[in-house]
Amino acid sequence: QVQPVEGASVQAEAGGSLRISCSISGPTYGSNCMGWFRQEEGKKHEGVAAVYSNGDSATYVDSVKGRFTISQDNAKNVLYLQMSRLEPEDTGMYFCATAHLPFCTVVAMSFRDQFEFWGQGTLVNVSS
């Protein structure tokens, strides 16, 4: 399994797995929601996975359900996205973000301006 350095570009094959991570390096006062966005070239950010900061109630966009898992290490302030059974459609730049929302769900990630983004993102390119 590939575990790229945050901010790196990683090439993966369809069917493979990798885990990407993101350091929440600054204060997140009042944030209760953590998530991963994906941005494909020329398209807007899409919410992929969201989870409450205490680890409760992870939700996923339909295209990754059953294949991706969001998790966090609050002691290290790191957010992870475990990606399995990769598909070429998973290709994109992945960003982590935090927000304070009434409901922390992937649907709520459509309110992109409510999120604070962290790091440079990780470019994932999945080849068939």
C-alpha positions in Angstrom: 0.0 0.0 0.0 1.3 3.4 -1.0 1.3 6.2 1.7 2.4 9.3 -0.1 3.9 12.3 1.7 1.3 15.0 2.1 1.5 17.4 -0.7 3.0 14.8 -3.1 1.7 13.4 -6.3 1.1 9.7 -6.3 0.4 7.3 -9.1 -1.7 4.2 -8.4 -3.2 1.4 -10.4 -6.9 0.6 -10.5 -7.7 -2.0 -7.9 -4.9 -0.9 -5.6 -4.9 0.9 -2.3 -3.3 3.9 -0.7 -3.7 6.0 2.3 -3.4 9.8 2.2 -2.9 12.0 5.2 -3.2 15.7 6.1 -1.9 17.6 9.0 -4.2 20.1 10.7 -1.4 22.4 11.6 -3.2 25.4 13.1 -6.0 26.2 15.5 -9.4 24.9 14.6 -11.4 26.8 17.1 -15.0 25.6 17.2 -14.6 23.1 14.4 -16.6 20.0 14.8 -16.3 18.6 11.3 -13.4 17.2 9.2 -13.6 16.2 5.6 -11.8 15.4 2.4 -12.6 17.2 -0.8 -11.6 16.1 -4.3 -11.0 18.4 -7.2 -10.7 17.1 -10.7 -9.1 19.2 -13.3 -11.4 22.0 -14.4 -14.1 21.1 -11.9 -15.2 22.4 -8.6 -14.3 20.8 -5.3 -16.5 17.8 -4.4 -17.0 16.5 -0.9 -15.8 12.9 -0.7 -15.9 12.1 3.0 -16.9 13.8 6.2 -16.6 12.9 9.9 -17.3 14.6 13.2 -14.1 15.6 15.0 -14.9 13.0 17.7 -14.9 10.3 15.1 -18.7 9.8 15.0 -20.9 9.4 11.9 -18.6 9.2 8.9 -20.4 9.8 5.6 -19.3 9.4 2.0 -20.2 10.4 -1.5 -21.9 7.4 -3.3 -19.0 6.8 -5.6 -16.6 5.9 -2.8 -18.9 4.2 -0.4 -17.5 0.9 0.7 -14.1 1.7 -0.7 -12.9 4.7 1.2 -12.6 5.2 5.0 -12.0 8.6 6.7 -10.3 8.6 10.1 -8.3 10.9 12.3 -5.6 10.9 14.9 -6.6 13.8 17.1 -3.5 13.4 19.2 -1.4 14.0 16.2 -3.8 16.4 14.4 -3.8 14.2 11.3 -6.7 13.3 9.1 -6.5 10.2 6.9 -8.3 8.8 3.9 -7.9 5.1 3.3 -8.6 4.4 -0.4 -9.2 0.9 -1.6 -10.2 -0.7 -4.8 -9.1 2.4 -6.6 -10.8 3.4 -9.8 -9.6 5.8 -12.5 -12.5 8.1 -11.5 -10.9 8.6 -8.1 -8.2 10.7 -9.8 -8.0 14.2 -8.5 -6.4 16.5 -6.0 -7.5 15.7 -2.5 -7.7 18.3 0.2 -8.6 18.1 3.8 -10.6 20.7 5.5 -12.4 21.5 8.8 -15.6 23.4 9.6 -18.2 24.0 12.2 -21.5 22.8 10.9 -24.9 21.9 12.4 -24.6 18.5 10.7 -21.3 17.1 9.6 -22.1 15.1 6.4 -20.8 14.8 3.0 -23.9 16.6 1.7 -23.1 19.6 3.9 -19.7 19.8 2.3 -21.5 21.6 -0.6 -21.1 24.6 1.7 -17.5 24.8 0.7 -17.0 28.4 1.9 -17.7 27.2 5.5 -14.5 25.0 5.4 -11.0 25.9 6.2 -8.5 24.1 4.0 -5.2 22.7 5.2 -2.0 21.8 3.4 -1.2 21.7 -0.3 -3.4 18.8 -1.2 -2.3 15.4 -2.6 -2.6 14.6 -6.3 -3.8 11.1 -6.8 -3.7 9.7 -10.3 -5.2 6.3 -10.8 -4.5 4.5 -14.1 -6.5 1.7 -15.5 
